[in-house]
Amino acid sequence: MRILRRPATAAQPARLALAIPRAYGSAVARNRLKRVLREIFRLHKLRLPPDVDMVFSARPLAVDVSVRTIRPLVYDLWQRAGLGVFS
């Protein structure tokens, strides 16, 4: 995940970009991961700082891609980036 802080004068909410390479897997697997990441972002968009742009890039995972398995990974990344406490 990459984070870009915009000027505080920008009155837009946090934004998300996804860069999932073909090396991740089939189109079905890539689209599933994108749906899960978008859903997690949608649920927490208002809790994120409004001046943040984030780009997620993925590597193949050995775990099943579902909200239940990906959510703790995303929360950990947000916590490391200093974007707030998520539980």
Summary of the structure (lengths in Angstrom):
residues: 87
radius of gyration: 13.2
end to end distance: 18.7
largest distance: 41.3
contacts: 197
relative contact order: 0.26
helix: 44%
strand: 17%
